[in-house]
Amino acid sequence: MRRLILIIIFSISVFVTSAQNNTNSPYSIFGIGELEHTDGGRNMGMGGTGAALRSNIFLNLANPASLTALPPQSMATDAGINFKYSNLENQQNSVNVLNGNISWAALAFPINRRFSVGFTLNPKSNVGYKIYSTKSLDGTPFTYPVTYSGQGGLTEASVSLAALAMKKFSVGLRTSLLWGNMAKSSIDLPPMGSSITRIDNISYVGVTLKPGFQFHSKLNEKTLLTIGGTAELSSYLNGTSNLSVASGTVIVVSEVNRQDQLKLPFQGNIGFALEFKGKYLFSADYSRSDYRKASVNLDTKSLALNESYNVGLEVAPKFDTQRLGQTIRYRVGAMYQTGYLNVYGVQIHSYAATAGVSLPIRRDRNSINLSLEIGRQGSNENQLILERFYKLNVSFCLWERWFIPRKYD
């Protein structure tokens, strides 16, 4: 029965995740939208680290090589949801918005003692904005209103295969299908004449590859070191676009199935984790992706080198299933990202602090992972927008024993 429940939860998560839209950030108007961090419930509480995290209790979606840590004859699912409250502010106005949706859905299990496989569905990016602005009326000192809006984003469906190459060295490969639709529109309301409406619907599809590795070794009897890394290879997304421009109710331009293409940059991630006495775990990651070498429907001057710095700490008191309080794990972390956008000469940085806790559902591997992320991105400079946000992540990590032969007296 529990196995059926796990499959139902995963299936529902797949349906909802593929239809999600989870942002109101004005910066999602650019490029492929706002990039999402969907590496698992444990990772989100530890500042988004994950390159070197491995566990037989929690799934790590950041590095496919970590799947070799799964215990034999087991199946794990991890489904996450999030709620994001944001305050958007420029030099004149301020507005509050609330969003929430499925973050990821994952299922993994070992094939044998050396190989494991995993399946993941998560958002890659989100587009969701509505911006009210003005345009100058040519030849006059007057302006008129214009509205920009958009929604959609990219979704990622992945299959991961991990292998224990040596006793202390694991490798993995994630193959992902990326697809999505971005609907962007603008409405001009000039003081004379009809309104002008421009609608551009763009659909993308492509494949990406992400190899990874992890090496773990004891430094001494009490300290375990893990070094890990991933490399998301540069890839192309093929797209088709339907563009229409209308003056009032009359369509003046209609271009169907225009060919379009996005080039996503190479992204490298390296990190380490130190575990002491099985109670304290410190992890740190560094990632880099050069969007200046990419092509995402923007002038190259608007694209920048994106670097990310992440640190996390987990404290796990002595594991004792007879005492519930001692099975709880506490987490804190921090992250800083330079951002891949450069708008009006200002690079859109973001940084956040995180705190999390893992609560056992029962006296076994099942758990609820909670994390709170508090941060900000953007700037008030040059008429830009500063976003302050609070993001609550909730994930359910559920385990099932299978392939266990029945025994009869």
matplotlib code that plots the C-alpha trace (Angstrom):
import matplotlib.pyplot as plt

x = [0.0, 2.8, 4.5, 1.2, 1.0, 4.6, 3.8, 0.6, 2.4, 5.2, 2.6, 0.6, 3.9, 4.8, 1.5, 1.5, 5.2, 4.9, 2.2, 3.7, 4.5, 6.1, 7.4, 6.3, 9.9, 10.2, 13.6, 12.0, 11.2, 14.8, 16.4, 14.9, 13.4, 14.3, 16.5, 15.2, 17.2, 15.6, 18.2, 16.2, 14.8, 18.1, 20.1, 17.7, 18.2, 22.0, 22.4, 21.7, 24.9, 24.9, 28.0, 29.5, 26.5, 25.7, 23.4, 21.5, 18.6, 18.1, 18.1, 20.5, 19.3, 22.3, 24.8, 23.8, 26.8, 25.3, 22.7, 25.3, 24.7, 21.2, 20.7, 20.0, 16.4, 14.9, 13.0, 12.9, 10.7, 11.1, 8.5, 8.8, 6.5, 7.4, 5.6, 7.3, 6.4, 8.1, 8.2, 9.0, 10.2, 11.5, 12.1, 8.4, 6.3, 6.1, 4.0, 3.7, 3.1, 2.6, 3.3, 3.5, 3.7, 5.4, 9.2, 10.4, 9.5, 12.1, 12.2, 15.3, 16.4, 19.5, 19.6, 22.3, 25.3, 27.1, 24.4, 21.5, 18.9, 16.8, 14.0, 13.4, 11.0, 11.5, 11.3, 14.4, 13.2, 10.1, 8.6, 5.9, 5.6, 3.3, 4.9, 3.2, 5.3, 5.1, 6.3, 7.1, 4.8, 7.0, 7.4, 5.6, 6.4, 3.6, 3.7, 1.2, 0.8, 2.1, 1.8, 4.2, 3.2, 4.5, 4.2, 5.6, 9.1, 11.2, 10.6, 13.3, 12.6, 15.7, 17.0, 20.1, 22.4, 25.1, 27.9, 30.3, 33.5, 35.7, 35.0, 35.4, 34.7, 31.3, 30.3, 27.0, 25.3, 22.0, 20.3, 17.6, 14.8, 14.1, 10.9, 8.5, 6.5, 7.0, 4.1, 5.1, 2.9, 2.8, -0.2, 0.4, -2.5, -1.6, -3.9, -5.0, -5.7, -6.2, -4.4, -1.4, -1.1, 2.0, 1.8, 4.8, 4.4, 7.7, 8.1, 11.4, 12.7, 16.2, 18.4, 21.2, 23.8, 25.2, 28.0, 29.2, 31.6, 32.1, 35.1, 34.8, 37.5, 38.1, 40.7, 40.7, 38.4, 36.0, 36.2, 34.9, 35.7, 33.7, 34.7, 32.2, 31.6, 29.3, 29.5, 26.3, 27.4, 26.5, 23.4, 21.0, 17.2, 15.3, 12.2, 9.2, 7.5, 4.1, 4.1, 1.0, 0.6, -2.9, -4.1, -7.3, -9.1, -7.3, -4.3, -1.6, 1.3, 1.1, 4.2, 3.7, 6.4, 9.4, 12.5, 14.4, 17.2, 18.7, 22.3, 22.7, 26.2, 28.5, 28.0, 30.6, 30.1, 32.7, 32.3, 33.4, 31.7, 33.3, 31.4, 32.6, 31.6, 28.5, 26.9, 28.3, 28.3, 29.8, 29.5, 30.6, 30.0, 31.2, 29.6, 30.2, 28.3, 29.4, 26.3, 28.4, 29.0, 25.3, 22.5, 19.2, 17.4, 19.3, 22.1, 25.3, 25.9, 23.0, 24.5, 27.1, 29.3, 27.2, 29.0, 27.5, 28.9, 27.1, 27.8, 25.8, 25.9, 23.9, 23.8, 22.5, 22.4, 23.1, 20.7, 18.4, 15.0, 13.7, 14.0, 12.3, 14.1, 17.4, 16.4, 15.8, 18.4, 19.1, 20.5, 21.7, 23.3, 24.0, 24.2, 25.4, 24.9, 26.3, 23.4, 23.5, 21.8, 23.3, 20.5, 21.3, 24.9, 23.8, 24.4, 21.4, 23.0, 21.1, 21.9, 20.1, 20.3, 18.7, 17.6, 16.0, 15.0, 14.3, 11.5, 11.0, 7.5, 8.0, 10.9, 12.4, 13.8, 10.7, 11.0, 9.5, 12.1, 11.4, 13.5, 13.2, 15.1, 15.3, 17.0, 17.0, 17.9, 18.2, 18.8, 17.0, 19.7, 19.0, 15.2, 15.6, 13.6, 14.7, 13.1, 13.1, 11.7, 10.8, 10.6, 9.3, 10.2, 8.5, 9.5, 8.5, 11.2, 9.5, 11.2, 9.9, 11.6, 11.1, 12.3, 12.2, 11.2, 8.4, 9.1, 6.6, 6.8]
y = [0.0, 2.5, 1.8, 2.7, 5.9, 6.9, 6.3, 8.4, 11.2, 11.2, 11.1, 14.0, 16.0, 15.3, 16.7, 19.8, 20.6, 20.6, 23.2, 25.6, 29.3, 30.5, 34.1, 37.7, 39.0, 41.7, 40.4, 37.2, 39.4, 38.8, 35.7, 32.4, 33.9, 33.4, 30.4, 27.9, 26.0, 22.6, 20.3, 18.7, 19.5, 18.9, 21.1, 24.0, 24.3, 24.1, 27.2, 25.3, 23.2, 19.7, 18.9, 16.8, 15.8, 12.1, 10.2, 6.9, 8.9, 11.9, 12.3, 14.8, 16.0, 18.3, 15.5, 12.3, 10.5, 10.7, 8.0, 5.3, 6.0, 4.6, 1.5, -1.8, -3.0, 0.4, 3.1, 6.7, 9.6, 13.3, 15.9, 19.5, 22.5, 26.2, 29.4, 32.7, 36.1, 39.1, 42.8, 44.6, 48.2, 51.0, 54.6, 55.5, 52.4, 49.2, 46.1, 42.7, 39.4, 35.8, 32.6, 28.9, 25.7, 22.3, 22.6, 19.1, 15.5, 12.7, 8.9, 6.8, 3.2, 1.0, -1.5, -3.6, -3.0, -0.9, 0.9, 3.2, 5.1, 8.1, 10.1, 13.8, 16.5, 20.2, 23.7, 25.0, 28.6, 30.7, 33.6, 35.7, 39.5, 42.4, 45.8, 49.2, 51.8, 54.7, 55.6, 59.0, 60.3, 61.2, 64.9, 65.9, 66.2, 63.8, 60.1, 57.3, 54.0, 50.6, 47.3, 44.4, 40.9, 37.3, 33.8, 30.4, 29.0, 25.9, 22.4, 19.7, 16.0, 13.9, 10.3, 9.8, 6.7, 6.4, 3.8, 2.9, 2.9, 2.2, 1.7, 5.4, 6.9, 7.3, 8.7, 9.7, 11.0, 12.9, 13.2, 15.9, 16.9, 20.6, 22.1, 25.0, 27.9, 31.6, 33.9, 37.5, 40.5, 44.2, 46.6, 50.3, 52.8, 55.9, 59.0, 58.9, 55.9, 52.3, 50.3, 48.2, 44.7, 42.5, 38.8, 36.4, 32.7, 30.8, 27.1, 25.5, 21.9, 20.4, 17.9, 18.5, 16.3, 16.6, 14.3, 14.2, 12.6, 12.1, 10.9, 10.2, 9.1, 9.2, 11.7, 10.0, 7.9, 10.8, 12.9, 12.0, 14.2, 14.1, 16.0, 16.3, 18.1, 18.3, 19.8, 20.7, 20.8, 23.6, 22.8, 24.2, 24.5, 24.6, 26.8, 27.9, 31.3, 32.6, 36.4, 38.6, 42.3, 43.9, 47.5, 47.5, 44.3, 44.2, 41.9, 43.6, 41.1, 37.4, 35.2, 31.6, 29.0, 31.3, 29.3, 30.4, 28.9, 29.3, 28.4, 27.6, 28.0, 25.3, 25.3, 23.8, 23.1, 21.9, 21.4, 19.6, 18.3, 17.6, 15.3, 15.1, 12.4, 11.7, 14.8, 17.8, 18.4, 21.4, 21.8, 24.5, 24.8, 27.1, 27.2, 29.2, 29.7, 32.3, 33.6, 36.0, 32.9, 32.1, 33.2, 33.8, 36.5, 39.3, 41.7, 40.2, 43.3, 42.3, 38.9, 38.4, 35.8, 34.1, 32.8, 31.2, 30.7, 28.4, 27.2, 25.1, 23.4, 20.5, 19.4, 16.0, 14.9, 11.3, 9.2, 7.3, 6.2, 5.7, 9.5, 11.6, 14.8, 13.2, 12.2, 15.9, 17.5, 21.3, 23.2, 26.7, 28.2, 31.1, 31.8, 34.6, 34.7, 37.4, 36.8, 36.3, 39.6, 43.1, 45.7, 49.3, 48.7, 47.0, 43.3, 41.7, 40.1, 38.0, 36.7, 34.8, 33.1, 29.8, 27.8, 24.3, 21.3, 17.7, 16.0, 12.3, 11.1, 7.8, 5.9, 5.1, 6.9, 8.9, 12.7, 16.1, 18.8, 22.4, 25.4, 29.1, 31.3, 35.0, 37.1, 39.9, 40.5, 43.4, 47.1, 50.4, 52.0, 53.3, 53.0, 49.2, 47.1, 45.7, 42.4, 41.2, 37.7, 35.0, 31.5, 28.5, 25.1, 21.9, 18.5, 14.9, 12.2, 8.8, 5.4, 1.9, -1.5, -3.6, -6.8, -8.5, -12.1, -13.3, -16.0, -18.6, -21.1]
z = [0.0, 0.9, -2.4, -4.2, -2.2, -3.2, -6.9, -6.7, -5.0, -7.6, -10.4, -9.0, -8.6, -12.2, -13.4, -11.2, -11.8, -15.6, -15.4, -12.8, -12.8, -9.6, -9.9, -10.1, -10.6, -13.2, -14.0, -15.5, -18.5, -19.6, -21.2, -20.1, -17.0, -13.3, -12.7, -10.1, -7.4, -7.0, -5.5, -2.7, 0.7, 2.6, 0.2, 0.4, 4.2, 3.7, 1.5, -1.8, -1.5, -2.9, -5.1, -2.3, -0.3, -0.1, 2.2, 2.7, 4.2, 1.9, -1.9, -3.3, -6.7, -7.3, -8.2, -10.0, -8.5, -5.0, -5.9, -5.2, -1.4, -1.6, 0.6, -1.2, -1.9, -1.3, -3.3, -2.3, -3.4, -2.7, -3.5, -2.6, -2.6, -1.9, -0.9, -1.8, -0.5, -2.2, -1.8, -5.1, -4.7, -6.9, -6.0, -6.4, -5.6, -3.7, -4.0, -2.3, -4.1, -3.0, -5.1, -4.4, -6.3, -6.6, -6.6, -7.7, -7.8, -7.7, -7.5, -7.1, -6.3, -6.6, -9.5, -7.7, -5.4, -8.0, -10.0, -9.1, -11.2, -10.6, -12.2, -11.6, -12.7, -11.8, -13.2, -14.8, -15.0, -14.5, -16.3, -14.6, -14.6, -15.3, -15.6, -16.1, -17.8, -20.2, -23.7, -25.2, -27.9, -30.8, -31.4, -28.2, -24.5, -23.7, -22.7, -22.9, -20.9, -21.9, -20.2, -20.4, -19.2, -19.5, -18.1, -18.6, -18.3, -18.8, -17.3, -16.9, -16.9, -16.1, -15.9, -13.8, -13.7, -11.1, -10.8, -8.0, -10.0, -7.0, -3.3, -2.6, -6.0, -7.7, -11.1, -12.5, -15.6, -15.8, -19.2, -19.2, -21.6, -21.4, -22.8, -22.2, -23.5, -22.8, -23.7, -23.7, -24.7, -24.7, -25.0, -26.1, -25.4, -27.4, -26.8, -30.4, -32.6, -31.6, -29.0, -30.3, -29.0, -29.6, -28.5, -28.9, -27.9, -28.0, -27.4, -26.7, -26.5, -26.2, -24.4, -21.8, -20.2, -16.7, -15.6, -12.0, -9.6, -5.8, -3.9, -0.2, 2.3, 6.0, 7.2, 10.6, 12.7, 13.3, 10.1, 6.6, 3.6, 0.4, -2.8, -5.6, -8.8, -11.8, -15.3, -17.1, -20.8, -23.1, -25.1, -27.7, -27.4, -30.6, -30.7, -32.7, -32.3, -33.1, -33.3, -33.9, -33.8, -33.7, -34.1, -32.1, -33.3, -36.7, -37.0, -39.0, -38.5, -38.1, -38.3, -37.5, -36.6, -36.8, -36.1, -32.9, -30.9, -27.5, -26.5, -22.8, -21.4, -19.8, -16.0, -13.7, -10.0, -7.4, -3.7, -0.6, 2.6, 6.0, 8.4, 12.0, 14.4, 12.3, 14.0, 12.2, 8.5, 6.7, 3.0, 0.5, -3.3, -6.1, -9.5, -12.7, -15.9, -18.5, -20.1, -22.2, -24.4, -24.5, -26.8, -25.0, -27.2, -25.5, -26.6, -25.4, -23.4, -21.2, -20.3, -17.6, -16.0, -13.3, -10.2, -7.2, -3.7, -1.3, 2.3, 4.7, 8.1, 9.4, 13.1, 13.9, 17.5, 18.3, 16.2, 18.6, 17.2, 20.8, 21.4, 18.8, 19.6, 18.8, 15.3, 14.3, 12.1, 12.1, 9.2, 8.3, 5.2, 3.0, -0.8, -3.1, -6.8, -9.1, -11.6, -15.4, -16.3, -16.6, -16.9, -17.6, -16.5, -13.2, -12.6, -10.9, -7.8, -5.3, -1.9, 0.9, 4.2, 5.0, 8.0, 8.0, 10.0, 9.2, 11.2, 11.2, 10.2, 11.9, 13.5, 10.1, 7.1, 6.3, 7.0, 6.4, 5.5, 6.2, 5.2, 5.2, 2.7, 3.3, 0.6, -1.9, -5.6, -7.8, -7.0, -6.7, -8.9, -12.4, -12.0, -11.4, -8.9, -5.6, -4.6, -1.0, -0.6, 2.0, 0.6, 2.6, 1.2, 2.4, 1.1, 1.9, 1.6, 1.8, 1.6, 0.7, 1.0, -2.0, -3.7, -0.3, -0.7, 1.5, 4.0, 5.2, 8.1]

ax = plt.figure().add_subplot(projection="3d")
ax.plot(x, y, z, "-o")
ax.set_aspect("equal")
plt.show()
